[in-house]
């Protein structure tokens, strides 16, 4: 199975650590974030990976070479000339996903005990073009789903901002879930990206196309996860591992 790891981000919320290294190489519990994610994917059966790079890209490339790609087939999607955001990054890697099979997208700063096989199987059993792993947890930004667990919109509960392609959209009519940063896509999705600019966020794509494309979800309330995207979350991640956090 194939997967993409987002590792091109600037890691601005982890400065000053990321002034000299990429976010992907920030250590947690004795291993880099990238190594944690690669091991997680490998243990769940994902053996062909593509990793996008931008900030301190050469350090990620050297790290992989030093570890012999952890025994996996790993390719690099080079975004050093221009950071393409999540949607543009996925589309740039489209040729890698040319076998007609669904593939996984995983943020490098997400550590979790997610059952990625279950997510993949849920996607295969559906006719979704994408399936998002979600959880009921407190956050400021939520995805909104109908009774069929199909994406309908997005809202920021702090600002009241709402996004949806559905006319007269009423957020209270839908169930809100928090996105995990982990999702499965079918390669058919690329033809719907053709008219998008070179750089665009994948979440904007999902929301803008929610009325016409079947973008589903898998709700996992047993999910333990942490977004290691800022300095205070590093200490929390260390504590999770010390108490037996099960990836």
C-alpha positions in Angstrom: 0.0 0.0 0.0 1.1 3.5 -0.7 1.1 6.6 1.5 2.3 10.2 1.5 3.8 12.0 4.4 3.6 15.8 4.6 7.0 16.9 5.7 7.5 20.1 3.8 6.1 22.6 6.3 8.2 25.5 7.8 7.5 24.5 11.4 7.1 28.1 12.5 5.3 27.2 15.7 8.3 25.1 16.7 10.8 27.8 16.5 13.6 28.2 17.5 14.1 24.4 17.1 13.1 24.5 13.5 15.5 27.3 12.7 18.2 24.7 12.2 16.2 21.5 11.4 13.0 20.6 9.7 9.9 19.8 11.8 10.1 16.2 10.5 13.4 15.7 12.4 12.3 17.1 15.7 12.9 14.4 18.3 10.2 12.9 20.5 10.9 10.0 22.9 14.3 9.3 21.3 13.1 9.3 17.7 12.3 11.9 15.1 8.7 12.7 14.2 9.4 11.3 10.7 10.8 8.0 12.1 7.7 7.6 14.3 5.4 8.1 11.3 7.4 5.9 9.0 7.4 3.1 11.6 3.6 3.5 12.1 2.9 3.3 8.4 5.2 0.3 7.9 3.7 -1.6 10.8 0.2 -1.1 9.3 1.3 -2.4 5.9 2.2 0.8 4.0 5.5 -0.1 2.3 5.7 2.5 -0.5 6.0 6.1 0.7 6.5 9.5 -0.8 7.6 12.4 1.4 7.4 16.0 0.3 10.2 18.3 1.4 10.9 22.0 1.4 12.3 23.5 4.6 15.8 22.1 5.3 15.0 19.5 2.6 18.5 18.2 2.3 18.5 17.2 6.0 15.4 15.0 5.5 17.0 13.4 2.3 20.2 12.7 4.2 18.4 11.3 7.2 16.5 8.8 5.0 19.7 7.8 3.2 21.5 7.3 6.6 18.7 4.9 7.6 18.5 3.1 4.2 14.9 4.3 3.9 14.0 2.1 6.8 13.9 -0.9 4.5 11.0 0.6 2.5 10.5 2.1 -1.0 10.6 5.8 -0.3 10.6 8.6 -2.9 10.9 12.4 -2.4 8.5 15.0 -3.8 10.8 18.1 -4.0 9.0 21.4 -3.2 12.2 23.4 -2.6 11.3 25.8 -5.4 7.8 26.5 -4.1 5.9 25.2 -1.1 2.6 23.9 -2.6 0.4 23.6 0.5 -1.4 20.3 1.1 -3.6 20.1 -2.0 -0.9 21.2 -4.3 1.6 18.8 -2.7 -0.7 15.9 -3.2 -1.3 16.7 -6.8 2.4 17.1 -7.5 2.9 13.5 -6.2 0.1 12.2 -8.5 2.4 10.1 -10.7 3.5 8.1 -7.6 -0.1 7.0 -7.1 -0.5 5.6 -10.7 -1.5 2.1 -9.8 -5.3 2.8 -9.5 -5.4 2.0 -5.8 -6.4 4.2 -2.8 -3.5 5.8 -0.8 -3.0 7.3 2.6 -2.1 10.9 3.5 -0.5 11.5 6.9 0.9 14.7 8.5 4.4 14.2 9.9 3.5 16.0 13.2 0.6 13.6 14.0 1.4 10.8 16.5 -1.4 8.5 17.2 -2.7 5.0 17.8 -4.9 5.2 14.8 -6.0 1.9 13.1 -4.9 2.8 9.6 -5.9 -0.6 8.3 -9.4 -0.1 9.5 -9.5 3.3 7.8 -8.2 1.8 4.5 -10.7 -1.0 4.7 -13.6 1.4 5.4 -12.6 3.4 2.4 -12.4 0.3 0.1 -15.8 -0.8 1.3 -17.4 2.6 0.5 -17.7 4.6 -2.8 -16.0 7.6 -1.2 -13.5 9.5 -3.2 -11.9 10.3 0.2 -12.3 9.1 3.7 -11.2 11.2 6.7 -10.3 9.9 10.1 -12.2 12.0 12.7 -12.8 12.1 16.4 -15.1 13.9 18.9 -12.8 16.2 20.7 -12.7 19.9 21.6 -11.2 22.2 19.0 -12.0 25.5 17.4 -12.4 24.2 13.9 -14.8 21.4 13.0 -15.8 19.4 9.9 -19.6 19.0 9.6 -21.1 15.7 8.5 -24.7 14.5 7.6 -26.3 11.3 8.9 -24.5 9.3 6.2 -21.1 10.6 7.5 -20.6 12.6 4.4 -18.8 15.9 4.6 -21.1 18.9 4.2 -19.1 21.9 5.5 -16.7 23.4 8.0 -17.0 25.9 10.9 -14.8 27.8 13.3 -16.7 27.9 16.6 -14.6 30.8 18.0 -15.2 33.2 15.1 -18.5 31.8 13.8 -17.0 31.5 10.3 -18.7 28.8 8.2 -17.8 27.3 4.8 -20.1 25.0 2.7 -21.1 24.7 -0.9 -24.7 24.0 0.2 -27.1 26.9 -0.1 -28.6 28.2 3.2 -26.2 25.9 5.1 -27.3 25.6 8.8 -24.4 24.1 10.9 -26.7 23.1 13.8 -28.3 20.5 11.5 -25.0 18.5 11.1 -22.7 16.6 13.4 -19.3 18.2 14.0 -16.1 16.2 14.3 -12.4 17.1 14.5 -10.1 16.1 11.7 -7.1 14.0 12.6 -4.8 14.9 9.8 -5.0 11.4 8.4 -7.1 10.5 5.3 -7.4 8.0 2.4 -7.9 9.1 -1.2 -8.8 7.3 -4.4 -6.7 8.3 -7.4 -9.8 9.5 -9.3 -9.6 12.6 -7.1 -6.8 14.0 -9.3 -9.1 14.8 -12.2 -11.2 17.1 -10.0 -8.0 19.0 -9.1 -7.1 19.9 -12.7 -8.5 23.5 -12.6 -7.1 24.3 -9.2 -4.0 26.6 -8.9 -0.6 25.2 -8.3 -0.8 25.9 -4.6 -4.0 25.1 -2.6 -5.1 23.6 0.7 -6.7 20.1 0.5 -9.3 21.1 3.1 -10.5 23.9 0.9 -10.8 21.4 -1.9 -12.8 19.0 0.2 -15.2 21.7 1.4 -15.7 23.3 -2.0 -16.5 19.9 -3.5 -18.5 18.4 -0.7 -21.8 18.8 -2.5 -20.7 16.8 -5.6 -18.0 14.4 -4.4 -18.6 11.8 -1.7 -16.1 12.7 1.0 -16.8 10.4 3.9 -15.4 9.8 7.4 -14.5 7.1 9.9 -15.2 8.2 13.5 -12.8 6.7 16.1 -13.4 7.8 19.6 -10.7 5.4 20.9 -8.2 7.4 18.9 -5.3 8.8 20.9 -3.4 11.4 19.1 -1.3 14.5 19.5 -0.4 17.2 17.0 3.2 17.9 17.7 3.1 21.3 16.0 4.1 23.6 18.7 6.5 23.8 21.6 4.2 22.9 24.5 2.9 19.8 22.6 6.5 18.4 22.6 6.4 17.9 26.4 2.9 16.5 26.2 4.1 14.0 23.5 7.0 12.9 25.7 4.6 12.3 28.6 2.3 10.2 26.4 5.1 7.9 25.4 6.3 7.6 29.0 2.9 6.4 30.1 2.6 3.7 27.5 1.1 5.6 24.5 0.3 2.8 22.1 1.0 3.8 18.5 
